[in-house]
Amino acid sequence: MRKLPKKQAIFLPDEWNIIEEGFHPENNFILETIFTVANGYLGLRGNLDEDFPDKNQSFKATYINGFYEEYDITYPEGGYGFAKRGEAMVNVADVKTFEIIVEGEKFNLVSSKIYKHVRKLDMKSGTLVREAIWESNSGRKIYVVFERLTCFKRQHLGAINVRIKPLNFSGRIKIVSKIDGNSSNLLETEDVRVGSGIEKFPFKTIKAYCDELNGFLMQKTKKSRLSYGCMVDHVLGFDDFQYKSFADKEKNLVVFEIEFDATKDMEYNLTKYFSYFTQRDVEEDLIEERCAAEILEAKKMGFENLLKEQREFLDIFWENADVVVKGDINIQQAIRFSLFSLLQSTGTNGISNITAKGLTGEGYGGHYFWDSEIYIIPFFIYTQPKIAKMLLLYRYNILDAARKRAKELHHRGALYPWRTIAGKECSAYFPAGTAQYHINADIVYAIKKYFEATDDLEFIKNYGAEIVFEVARFYAELGHFSEAKGGKFCIFCVTGPDEYTALVDNNAYTNYMVKMTLEFATELYNLLKEKDSNALEKLCRKIELSRDEVLLWKTIANNMYLPYNPELKIIPQDDSFIYKKRLDLSKIPESQFPLLLNWHYLDIYRYQVCKQPDVLLLIYLLRENFTFEDLKNNYEYYEPITTHDSSLSPAIFSILAAELGYLDKAYEYFVYTARMDLDDLNNNTKDGIHAACMGGAWQALVFGFGGMRTNKGVLSFAPKLPERLECLSFKVRYKGKVLNVEITKDKAFYTLLEGESIQLSHYGSSFELKRGQTKEFILAN
């Protein structure tokens, strides 16, 4: 069994803030990721405001969720149906970098003397605040504060406030502010998780101008032919200043130089407002106009009112989503950072989703994966269902592309891409990409859970049922009734969630999830027939769905081949898995993990070894289908051969270990999940956060230690706390009702905050709660 790595904490312990004290250039890449501010649409990587002097120790970036460039995918040996054209999130123009020049000497932390340097990501106010007291080589000392935000309520807008105070001199200060359109993307690396494949500089500047302290830059991608615009304006809190501004289209720059004579102990305030729009938001000829409207409104409000609006937005978010953990301040900090990062990362416009790295870095090309549905959407379903709905609408909006992909592979229905932005399959390695047909069922699972928790029939009628029916239609053609398997429906040559085992027959996760999909599709068909037959008939005409197809789905579901080995009393991961040589992970040097970067795929595929849970994930997701003995037997079998090379892995092990009563082990897996990015446990936080892992951290608390499950319309709980935690409390929104759950060492409390009444279950004992009522249960030791 592999031991999970541990590291010393980088940040100060704090419940609501991520704080760096001092200047730590050795951690700069990590700090840039962690100190990102984003709002689901726009993300500003947490670069130093004055730029980092050593370009090899910094990656300056600004991202727009869902804005991409295309690139050609080339193969030494191609093949029919291989992905031909990829999409990757691009690094757009930078507006967050300033030059501050004090009597000819540039503000720079690497040279000169620093008396104070503190950076704080405030998760209550949604701002990044940085304070420094700096002394130039000639002895002039200044106090400077930078405050940066991207507005949650105005997703195209952001602002940076700069305050400068001379502490021991009076003299000339110059501030240089820019729209710098020379941002570039990372080039390819040997780490398959990072490189994107697009040109380093994928833009052509088509417009650049300035007017006093206002400026605008528009660029177009060279291959996807998508335009975006960025506008800035500056408001100064003092009158006596001079400025120069110029735009250079050829150099992709708009520059503003502001100078003033500063008086000792006087504070000088500058606010820079900025707005971004893309051609995916509005028509190209409206981009400039929409940017200008945002800037005008921001200037009318002022920076302080934007801060107030940001805090009010977050007050509501935390009121619904906060998880309180007592007993370990580092865990409280980590879980709030996880939830805040999910909010920052999540697109809510129906054309964007959640990239694997959020808006903090361009690992995995800024692609969307199954991570969204299985690891992240559950958090939003039970705390912010409107956001969950928008994430599912994104899948509906790329349904036509999924239909096209299915047709390309000679199937009816829809096949969703393994990794994508706008709908194209962007995975160049089909054994661990296209072959992961389970992504279809993962999307259906999320729709099922959303509908179960919200009763949103309008969503099902207008969007959800069409996705589910097209996916069911695809699966009906993917497999066949095999005589060799007793006439059962089998699915051959697929890859399950465990990417260390590829192109196998009857992957258990896939078969079970397909069965779930076909059953749910049949249920929805019958539900719509009962609730709104006109809507059903309209949909059936649109997609040419016949009653015979639906009957076939039911027949397949009832006859699905579901692997089981009675000798081992486990679910084999696939038809061949248990016959392979079992790998002893304890004998592999830690330096060889993750295996995918140090072993050839073939050398991995021939062993019993898992990158992440596969059968165990299946048992977790479809828990009602399996006994406690099934869980225990499979956990004991698969845990020793799981490397946790995927950040998706430890959260699931934590949840299942908690149910089994292995609380110390569950807590160890949970801590690894929760602190993965803050402590850089996988040595790749520099490339961006692990968004799915953060969703997993929430699930590990709520579904693991909280013991929450949903089955047949009833919320059930079986809570238990590990020794290190004193108390856990969280809220759940379910069918329009809001429940507060509080768990201590020896008691559990359930309080209904909204809704007339709710039926719950505590360790199998059913009870009803009325609005405002609290019920208390003693927990067995």
N, C-alpha and C positions, 0 to 999 in steps of 0.2 A: 504494500500500500504506500502511496506517495504521501509524504508529509507536506502540509500546506506551508508555504513560506511566510515569514513574519519580518517586519521592519520597524524601525524607530519612526514615530510620528514626525511629520514635517511641520505641521501647523500647531498653534497653541490650542489647547482644549477650550471650547466655548460652545454653548448650546445653540446660539443663533448666528454665529459669525465664523468665517474662515479667515484666520489672521496669520499674517507673516510679520514677524518682528526682525528688523535688521535687513541686510542686503545679502542675498544668497544666489549669486550668479551660477553656481554649480547645479542649482535646481531649476534654472530658468525655463526650460522646456515644459517641465511639469507645472510650474507656477502659471505659465501662460495658458495652459489648459484649464486649470482649476479656477483661475480668476476671470474666465470668460463671463461676459454679460450678454444675455440673449433673451428673446421674447417669443420664440417659436417660429418667427419669420426671419429675423435679422440676428446674427451672432457676431460679436466682437471678441476675438480671441484676446486673452488678457496680457497683451504686450505692454511693456513699459511705455508711458506716455511720451517720453522723449526719444524712444527707440533704443534698442540694445546695441552697444557699440560693436560687439563681435557678432557678425551676421551668421557665423557658424553655431552660435549658441541660442539662436532665436528663430522663430518662424512667425512672421507677421501675417495676420490673416483676418479677413472679414467675409462672412458667408451669408447667403440668402437661401433659405430652405427651399429646395425644389428648383433652383436656378442652375442650369447645367450646360456643359459643353459636350459634344459628341466626339467619339474617337473610333477609329477602325480597329477591330480586334483581328489580329493576324495569327495564323497558325502555321507551324512548319509543315503539318499535314492536316488539312481541313477536312470537312465532312458535311454532308447534308444536314441541315437543321442546326448547325453550330451557330451560336450567337455571332453576328457579324458586326454589329455597331453598338458600342457601349455609350453610357452616359456617366458623367462625373460632375459632382458639385464643384463650382469654380470659386476661386479666391478673388473677390471683387475689390473695387477701389478702397483705399484706406483713408479714413478721415480722423483717426484717433491719435495720430502722432503730431507732436509739437516740438519746435525748437525754442528753448528759452535761453537768451543770450544776455548776460549781465556784464555790462561794460566791456563787451568784446569777448567774454569767456562763456563758453557753452555749458549749460547745466548738464552734468554727466556724472552718474554715480560711480563709474569705474575709476575715473581720475578724481582728484581733489578729496575733500574730507566730508564724511557724513556724520552728523550728530544724532539724527533720528531718521528712521525709515520704517514705516508701518503701512501694510496693505491690508484692507479688510473688505471681504465680500459679505455684505449685510443682507441676510436672507429675509429679514422683515421689511426692509425698505427697497430691496431689489437694486442696490447700487454697489459699485466698486469704488471705495474711497482710499486714496493714497496720500499719505503725509510724509514730508521730508524736510529736514533742516540740513542745508547744504552750504558748504563754504568753498569758494573758488580758490584757485592757487594763489591769488593775490590777497586773499583774506576777506573778501566780501561774503557776507552770510545772508541767505534768504530762507524764509519759511514758505513752502509751496504745498498746496492741496489740489489734488485732481479728484473730481467726482464724476463718475461715468454711469450712464444708464441707457438701456433700450426699453421703450415704453410698452408695457403689456397691453394697455388699452388702445394704444395707437401704434400698431405693429410696424408701420413704415417709418417710425420716428425714433430718434435718439438724441441725446444731448450730453455734452461734456462741459463741466464748469471748472475753471482754473482760477485759483486765488493765489496771489503772490504778495509777500510782505518782506521788504528789505529790513534786516534786523540790526545792522551796524553801519549802514551807509545810506547816502542818497546818491542816485546816479541813473544812468540810462539803461533801460531794459527793453529788449526786443523780443517779440513773440512771433514765430513763423508758424502759420497754420496752412494746411494743404488739403486738397483732394488729390491723392496720389494714385493715378490709374495704372501704375507699373507693378501692381501685385501679381505674383506668379504662384503657380501650383507646384507641389512637390513633384519631383521626377520619380521614375520607377525605382524601386529598391528590391532587394532579394526577399524582403518580408512581404509575402503575398497579401497581408492584411492592410498594407499601407498604400502602395503605388496605385495611381488612377489611370494612367495610360494617355492622358491628354497632353497637349503641348504645354510647355512651361508657361508661356504667355499666350493665351488663346484668344485675345481680343484685338479688335480694331477700334480706335477712338473715332467716333463720328461727330462729336460735338464737344466743345469746351469753351466756356466763356466766364467772365466775371463782371460784376457791376458793384462798385464800392466793396462792401464786405460780404456780398452774396456771390456765389459761384455755382456752376453746374457742369457736370461731366456726363457724357453718354457714351457707352461702349457697346459693341456687338460682338458676340462670339463668332468665330470664323467658320465653324462647321454646323452647329445647331441653329445659327442665324437668329439668336435671341438677343434682344437688346435690354439693357437696364440703364437707369439714370440715377445719379446721386447729386443732390443739391445741399449746400451748406449756407448758413448765414451766421454772423457773429453779433453779439450784443455785449457792449462794454459797460461796466458799472461806473465809469468815470469819463470825463469830457475831454481832458487835455491830452490828446494823442494824435499821432500822425500815422498814416497807413499808405501802403502801395499794394496793388494787386495786379496780377497778370495771369493769363491763360495761355498755355502752349499745347495745342492739339497734337503736334508731332511728338512732343515729349510726354504726353498723357498726364498733364499737370494743370492744376489751378492752384495758385499760390497767393497767400495774403501775408504781408509783413506789417506788423503793428508795433510802433515804438512810442515810448513815453518816458518822461523824467519822473522817476519814483522818489518819494520822500521816505526817509527812515521811519519805520513803525506804522506806515500807512498801508492798508491792504488794497490791492488792485484786482478787480474781478472781471473775468471774461467768460461768456457762455457761447459755446458753439453748438448750434442746432443742425441736425442732418436728417435727410430723408432719402430712402431708396424705394424705387418702384421698378418692376420688370415687365417685360412683354407678356409674361404669363399672368400678370395681374390685370393689366389694362392694355388697350391698343398702343402701339409704339408712339403714335403722334400725341398721346395723352400723358405720357410719362412725365415730361417736364412740368406740365400744368398741375398734375397731381402732387408732385414733389413740392412745388411752390405753395400749394394750398396747405399742405402739412406744416411747412416751415412758418407760414403766416400765422396759423393757428397756435403753433408753439410759442412764437414770439408774443402773441397776445396773452397767453397764459402765464408765461414766465417760468423760469427754472424751478422756483420754489413750489409753484402749483403743480408742475409735472411730478415733483417728488411726492407731494401730498397725494396726488392721484395714484401714483405707483404704490404707495404704502396702503392706501384704501383698498386697492385691488388685491394686494397680498394679504391684507387682514382677512378678506373673505376667503381667499384660497386656503390660508392656514386654519381658519375656522372649520373648514370642511375636511381638510386633508391631513392635518397635523397628526403625528404619532408621538406620544410622549413616552419616553423610556427613562426610568430612574434606576440608578445603580452604576452607570458607566457613562460619564459625560462625553467620552470619545464616540460612543455608540449613538448618543442623542445627536451629537453634531453630525455624524455620518448619515443617519437616516434622514435628517432634515436636508442635508446637502443633496442626497439622492433624490428626494421629492422635488426640491427646488430645481435641480438639474433637469428632471423630467419635464417640469413646467416650461423651463427655458428652451427645451429641445423640440417641443411638440408642435407641429403644424396644425392649424385649426381652420384652414381655408378650403379644404376639400381637394386641393391639388398638391399638397405636400403631406408628409407623414413624419416619422421619426428616424433619422439616420442612426446607424450603429454607434457613431461617435457624437451624436447631438450636433451642435453648431460650434464645437470646440476644436475640431481638427478634421482632416480629410482622410483619415483611415477608412478603408473599404470604399473609397471613392464617393463618400456621402450617400451610399445606397441604403435603401429600405429593405429589410429582411422580414422573416417570420418573427423576429424578435418583437416587433410591434404587437402582434396579436397574442402571443403566448406569454410574454414577459411584462409588457408595459401596459397594454390596454386594460388588464384587470384592475390596476390602480385607478384608472380613470373611470371605469364602469362603476366602481363602488364609492367614488368620491366626487367625480366631475363627469357625470354621464354625457353631458353635451359635448365635451371634448372627445370622449370615446366615439360618439356618433360621427363626428367629423373625420376621425381616423378611418372609420369603416366606409364613409362616403368616398374617401380617397380610393379605396379598393373598387367601389362601384364606378368611379370615374376612369379607371383604367381597365374596366371589364372588356371593352372592345379589343384592346391590345391583347388581353388574355385569351379571348376567342380566336384572335388571329394566330397566336402562338400554338394553340391547340390544333387548329386547322393545318398549320405548317407541319405538325408532327402526326398528321393524318387521323386526328380525333375530332369528334364533335365536342361541344361544350366549351369550357374555358380552362386554360392552364396558366396560372399566375406565375410571373417570373420569380426566380429565386432571389435575384438582386436587381434592383431597378431604381429609377427616379420617376420617369414619365410613362413607364409601361413596357419598355423594351427589356428583354432578357439580357442582362449585362454580365452574366457569369461565363467566363471563358473556359472554365473547367467543368464540363457537363457531369462527370461522375459525382461531384459534390455540389452541383448546381441544379441544372434542369432535372436530374434524376431524383431530386428531393421533392417528389410529387406530393409529399405530405403538406407542403405549404398551402395547397388548396383547402385541405381539411382544417388546417390551423386557422385560416380565415373564417371558415364556417363555424368553427368552435367559438371564435370571438363573437360572431354574430349571434350564435345561440346563447352565449352567456349574457350578452348585452340585452337581448330580448327577454331573457329570463328575469333579469334584474330591473327592467324598465317597463315591460309590457307595451313597448313602443310599436304598436301594430302598423302605424302609418309608415314607419321606416321599413318594416318588413314588406308591406304592400308596394311601396315605391322603389325600394332598392334591394333590401336584403334577400327576399325570396328569389329574385332574378339571379343574384350571385349563387345562392345555394343550389338552385335548379341546374344552372349551367355547370357547376362543379360536379354535382351528382351525375349529370349526363356524361361528363368526361370520365369519371371513375367507372361507370358502367361499361365503357369501352376499353378501359386500361387493362382489366383482367379478364379471366375466363373461368368457366366451370371445368375443373381438371379431374379427369377420371382417375389419375394417379393419386389424387388426394381425396378419393371417395366422392367425387362430384362436387366438392366444395369450390367456392369462388376464390381463386388465387391471383396474386399480383406479383409478377416476376420482374426482375432487373430494375430495382429501385434502390434508393439510398434513404435511410432513416435519419433521424436527428444526429446520431453518432457518425460523424464524418470520418472516423477511422475505420469504418466498414462500409464499403461502397458497392453498388450494383449487385445487390443480393436478391434472393427470392423470398417472398413472404416475410418482409420486415414486419414484426409484430405491431410496432407503433403505427405504421402505415395502414395495415389491415384493420386494426381496431378503429382507427380514426376515420377510415373510409366507411366502415359500418355505421359509426356515429353519424357521419354526413348523410348517408342514404336514409337512415331512420329519421333524421331531422327534416330532410327534404320531404319525405312522405308526410310527416306531421304537419309541416307548413302547408303543403298542398291541401290536406284535409281541413286545416284550420281556416285557410282562406276560402275554401269552398263553403264552410259554415258561416264565416263572419262577413265575407264580401265576395260573393260569387262573381259579380261583375268585374271586380279587380282581377280575380283569378283568370277569368276568361280572356280578358284583355292581355294579360301577361302571357298566357298560353298561346294566343294568336301571335304575339310579338316574337316569341322564341320558338314557335312551332312545336310546342310540347304536347304530347298525347297522353291520355290516361294509361295506355299500355306501357309507356316508358316508366311511369310512376309505379305501376305494378311490378315492373322488372326491378326497380330499385328495392322494393320491399323483398322480393325474392332473393336478390343478391345479399341484402343485409341479413336475412334469415339463414343464409347458407355460406356466409363468409368463413374462410379458413382462418382459425385463430390458433396460433401455435401454442403447444403446451408439452412439456416433457415430464411424464409421471414419475420417472426414476429420480430426477433431480428436484422435482416439484417446483420447477420454475417455468417462466415463459422464455423460450429461446428467442434471442434477439432477431434471428432469421433462421432459415432452413439449415445453414451451414455453420453458424457461429460456434455452437458448443463442441464441434468436432475439430476446431482449430487448437493449436498449442496455446496454453494459457501463459500470459506474460507476467513475470514477477517484477512489478514496478520498483520494488525496494532495491533491486540490483542495477537499476539504470541511474547513472550519475545525474545529479540535479542540473548540471550544465547542458544536458541533452533535452531538457524540456523547454518549450513545447516540442513534441516530437515532429510536428509538421515542418519545423524549420531545420531539423537535424537528421531526419530519416527520410528515405525515399518512400513514396506512397505505398509501393508494393511491399516494402519491408514492414509497413504498418498493417496493411490490409490482411496479411496472412496470419495474424495473431488474434487471440481473444484479448483485445484491449479497447477501451472506450475513451474517446475524447471527452464525452459528456454523457449525461443520462439519456437513455433511449427507452428501454423497457420501464425504467423507474419513472421517467417523465410521463409515459403512458398511464401508469398506475396512479400517479398524482392527478392527472387531468381527468381521468375517467374513474375516480376513486370508488364510486358506487358499484362498479362492475367487479371489484376484487375484494377478497377477504383479507383480514388482518394477517393471516398466515401467508397469503400470496405476497403481501407487502414485505413481510419479514424474510421469507425465503429468497425473494429476488434482490432485496437490499443486501443481504449477506453474500449473495453470489456476485453481484456486479460492483459493489463498492471497491473491493481490492484491486480490480482491473481498470478503474477509471482514473485517468491522469489529471482531470480538471484543467486540461490545456485550454478549454473554452471557458470564458468568463460566465457563460450561461449555466455552468455546472454546479457550483457549490450551493446556490440558493435552493435548488431542488433537493439536494442531499440534506440540507438543514431542515427543510419542511418534513421530509419523511423520517429523518432521525428523531425529530421531536415527537412525531406520532408514535414511533416505536418505543419512546421513553429513553432514548440515548441522548439525554439533555446536554451533557458536556460536549459530546460530539456535534450535536445540533448547533450549539452556541459557537463552537470553533468554526464550523462552516459558515455560520451567519456573520461572524466578525470578519472573516475573509471576504465575504460578499460586500458587506457594508463599507469596509475601509479600503477596498481594492484601489480606488483612484486616489483618495487622499493620501494613502501611504505608498502608492505606486507598487503594489504587491506583484503585479505582472510585468513590471519593468517597461511598460509601454503607455503610461499615462500621457507622455509627451505627444502621442498621436491623437489624443482625444479621450474623452470619458468613455466608460462602458455603459451605455444607456440601458441595455437590457438587464445588466447586472443590478442596476439601481432599481428597476422594477422588481427584480427578484428579491432585493432586500426588503421591500415593502411586503411582498408575499411571504417571505420567511417569517416576518413578525406576525402578520395577520392570519395567514393560513397555517403557519408553523406553530409558534408559541401561542397564538390566539386560537388555534385549532378550528378556524372557520371553514365550513364547507357549504356549498349550495347544491341541493338535490331536490327535484320535484317541487320547486317553488318554496322551499323552507330553508331558512338560515339555521345552521346548527353550529355549535361550538363545543370544543373539548380542550380548554386551555390548560397550559402548564408552563411554568417559568423555569428557566435554568437558574442555577445557583447565583450567577453573577448579576442577575436583574432583580430589582426589588418591586418594580411595578411597570405595567404596560397598559396604555390606554389608546384607543383609536375610535374613529367614527366610521360607520358604514351606511351608505345610502342604498336602499333596496325597495323597489316598487313604490317610489315616492315617499318613503319613510326614512327617517334618520335615527340610527341607533348608536348610542355610546356604549362602548365595552371597556371595562376597567378590570385588570387582573393583578392581584397581589400574590404573595407567596401562598396564602391559604384561602383566598376568597376570589370570587368573580362577581362583578356587578354589571347588570344590563339595564340601561335607561333608554326609554323611547323619547326622543327629543321632538320629532315631527311625525305627524300621522296619528290617526285615531287609535289604531291598535296593530299589533304584529304578533304572529305566531313564531315562536323560536323553539330551539331544542338545545339543552345543555346535557352533554354526555348521554344522549338518547332520551332524556326526560323532557317531554313537550310542555310548554307553558305559554301563556299569553301576556303581553304587556300592553297597558293602556298609555295614552299620551301623558308624559310627565312622571310615569311610574318607574321605580327602580326595584329590581329583584336581585337578591343576593344568594349566592350558593357557596357552600363550603367545598374547598378542593381537597381531595384525598392526597395524603403524602405518598 
